[in-house]
């Protein structure tokens, strides 16, 4: 009886390994599609996605507050 259970476990492991190799890795593909350029806030230096930044005269800011502080300091 113990040999039968051992053989069933081996067959299931082999099936699982073969099935895993045939399926494409969709997680990696979705990460490459969602990649975006990162930019650095001129005021504080934090990095953030370009779509979430505030752009003024080619400079990137992480918030309105930092944008206004930078303008005041110029």
Secondary structure, DSSP 8 states (H G I E B T S, - for coil): -HHHHHHHHHHHHHHHHHHHHHS--HHHHHHHHT---EEE-TTT--EEEGGGSEEETTEEESSHHHHHHHHHH-
